[in-house]
Amino acid sequence: MVSMDSGFLPLGNPCAQCGKPIAAPEWIESGPRRTAYLWHCWACDYRFEAVAFFDDAQQDNEALAA
């Protein structure tokens, strides 16, 4: 699990089901060239995962997709 003070932490992501904002991911897992975020909406109890993939050539780990 990545620490919560990593270089980039998405905040206020909308729920994929009801659209209400979620303050922060419930779980973060980092791997080679990717970071996965587990989101849990407390309003409708929906859970979903978003994955960001990073390009090897980019030094600042800018996300290519989420």
PyRosetta script that sets phi, psi and omega in degrees:
from pyrosetta import init, pose_from_sequence

init()
pose = pose_from_sequence("MVSMDSGFLPLGNPCAQCGKPIAAPEWIESGPRRTAYLWHCWACDYRFEAVAFFDDAQQDNEALAA")
pose.set_psi(1, 138.3)
pose.set_omega(1, 179.0)
pose.set_phi(2, -80.9)
pose.set_psi(2, 143.6)
pose.set_omega(2, 176.9)
pose.set_phi(3, -67.6)
pose.set_psi(3, 153.8)
pose.set_omega(3, -176.7)
pose.set_phi(4, -70.0)
pose.set_psi(4, -10.2)
pose.set_omega(4, 177.7)
pose.set_phi(5, -102.3)
pose.set_psi(5, 29.5)
pose.set_omega(5, 177.3)
pose.set_phi(6, -65.2)
pose.set_psi(6, 169.9)
pose.set_omega(6, -175.1)
pose.set_phi(7, -54.6)
pose.set_psi(7, -35.7)
pose.set_omega(7, -179.0)
pose.set_phi(8, -140.4)
pose.set_psi(8, 126.6)
pose.set_omega(8, 177.3)
pose.set_phi(9, -129.5)
pose.set_psi(9, 114.3)
pose.set_omega(9, 179.6)
pose.set_phi(10, -68.8)
pose.set_psi(10, 134.2)
pose.set_omega(10, 179.9)
pose.set_phi(11, -127.8)
pose.set_psi(11, 148.5)
pose.set_omega(11, 176.6)
pose.set_phi(12, 69.4)
pose.set_psi(12, 27.4)
pose.set_omega(12, 178.2)
pose.set_phi(13, -65.9)
pose.set_psi(13, 134.1)
pose.set_omega(13, 178.9)
pose.set_phi(14, -74.8)
pose.set_psi(14, 147.1)
pose.set_omega(14, 176.6)
pose.set_phi(15, -64.0)
pose.set_psi(15, 137.9)
pose.set_omega(15, -179.7)
pose.set_phi(16, -71.5)
pose.set_psi(16, -15.0)
pose.set_omega(16, -178.8)
pose.set_phi(17, -104.7)
pose.set_psi(17, -51.8)
pose.set_omega(17, -174.4)
pose.set_phi(18, -106.0)
pose.set_psi(18, -14.2)
pose.set_omega(18, 176.3)
pose.set_phi(19, 86.6)
pose.set_psi(19, -4.6)
pose.set_omega(19, 178.8)
pose.set_phi(20, -70.6)
pose.set_psi(20, 143.7)
pose.set_omega(20, -179.3)
pose.set_phi(21, -68.9)
pose.set_psi(21, 142.2)
pose.set_omega(21, 175.9)
pose.set_phi(22, -109.5)
pose.set_psi(22, 126.1)
pose.set_omega(22, -171.6)
pose.set_phi(23, -59.0)
pose.set_psi(23, -46.3)
pose.set_omega(23, -176.7)
pose.set_phi(24, -157.0)
pose.set_psi(24, 156.2)
pose.set_omega(24, 177.6)
pose.set_phi(25, -64.8)
pose.set_psi(25, 148.9)
pose.set_omega(25, 178.8)
pose.set_phi(26, -78.6)
pose.set_psi(26, -30.3)
pose.set_omega(26, -177.7)
pose.set_phi(27, -146.7)
pose.set_psi(27, 141.8)
pose.set_omega(27, 176.5)
pose.set_phi(28, -129.5)
pose.set_psi(28, 130.3)
pose.set_omega(28, 178.9)
pose.set_phi(29, -130.6)
pose.set_psi(29, 125.5)
pose.set_omega(29, -177.6)
pose.set_phi(30, -106.2)
pose.set_psi(30, 140.6)
pose.set_omega(30, 176.7)
pose.set_phi(31, -137.3)
pose.set_psi(31, -175.7)
pose.set_omega(31, 178.7)
pose.set_phi(32, -65.1)
pose.set_psi(32, 119.5)
pose.set_omega(32, 176.9)
pose.set_phi(33, 63.7)
pose.set_psi(33, 19.4)
pose.set_omega(33, 178.0)
pose.set_phi(34, -155.3)
pose.set_psi(34, 155.1)
pose.set_omega(34, 172.7)
pose.set_phi(35, -136.2)
pose.set_psi(35, 129.9)
pose.set_omega(35, 179.6)
pose.set_phi(36, -107.2)
pose.set_psi(36, 138.1)
pose.set_omega(36, 179.9)
pose.set_phi(37, -120.6)
pose.set_psi(37, 128.0)
pose.set_omega(37, 174.8)
pose.set_phi(38, -100.6)
pose.set_psi(38, 122.3)
pose.set_omega(38, -179.1)
pose.set_phi(39, -108.1)
pose.set_psi(39, 142.6)
pose.set_omega(39, 177.9)
pose.set_phi(40, -132.9)
pose.set_psi(40, 118.2)
pose.set_omega(40, 178.5)
pose.set_phi(41, -90.0)
pose.set_psi(41, 117.5)
pose.set_omega(41, 179.8)
pose.set_phi(42, -78.0)
pose.set_psi(42, -16.1)
pose.set_omega(42, 179.3)
pose.set_phi(43, -72.9)
pose.set_psi(43, -42.9)
pose.set_omega(43, -177.2)
pose.set_phi(44, -121.7)
pose.set_psi(44, 1.9)
pose.set_omega(44, 177.8)
pose.set_phi(45, 65.1)
pose.set_psi(45, 25.1)
pose.set_omega(45, 177.8)
pose.set_phi(46, -87.8)
pose.set_psi(46, 141.7)
pose.set_omega(46, 177.2)
pose.set_phi(47, -123.7)
pose.set_psi(47, 139.5)
pose.set_omega(47, 177.9)
pose.set_phi(48, -152.2)
pose.set_psi(48, 161.7)
pose.set_omega(48, -178.6)
pose.set_phi(49, -117.1)
pose.set_psi(49, 141.8)
pose.set_omega(49, 173.0)
pose.set_phi(50, -125.0)
pose.set_psi(50, 139.3)
pose.set_omega(50, -178.2)
pose.set_phi(51, -122.8)
pose.set_psi(51, 132.5)
pose.set_omega(51, 175.0)
pose.set_phi(52, -106.4)
pose.set_psi(52, 129.7)
pose.set_omega(52, 178.5)
pose.set_phi(53, -107.1)
pose.set_psi(53, 140.2)
pose.set_omega(53, -177.0)
pose.set_phi(54, -117.4)
pose.set_psi(54, 145.2)
pose.set_omega(54, 178.2)
pose.set_phi(55, -84.8)
pose.set_psi(55, 136.2)
pose.set_omega(55, 179.0)
pose.set_phi(56, -59.5)
pose.set_psi(56, -34.9)
pose.set_omega(56, -175.1)
pose.set_phi(57, -72.1)
pose.set_psi(57, -20.1)
pose.set_omega(57, -177.8)
pose.set_phi(58, -86.9)
pose.set_psi(58, 123.1)
pose.set_omega(58, -176.3)
pose.set_phi(59, -79.5)
pose.set_psi(59, -26.7)
pose.set_omega(59, -174.3)
pose.set_phi(60, -94.7)
pose.set_psi(60, 10.3)
pose.set_omega(60, 177.9)
pose.set_phi(61, 56.3)
pose.set_psi(61, 40.5)
pose.set_omega(61, 176.6)
pose.set_phi(62, -69.3)
pose.set_psi(62, 133.0)
pose.set_omega(62, -177.5)
pose.set_phi(63, -68.5)
pose.set_psi(63, 137.7)
pose.set_omega(63, 175.1)
pose.set_phi(64, -94.1)
pose.set_psi(64, -34.1)
pose.set_omega(64, -178.6)
pose.set_phi(65, -154.4)
pose.set_psi(65, 156.6)
pose.set_omega(65, 177.0)
pose.set_phi(66, -140.0)
pose.dump_pdb("model.pdb")
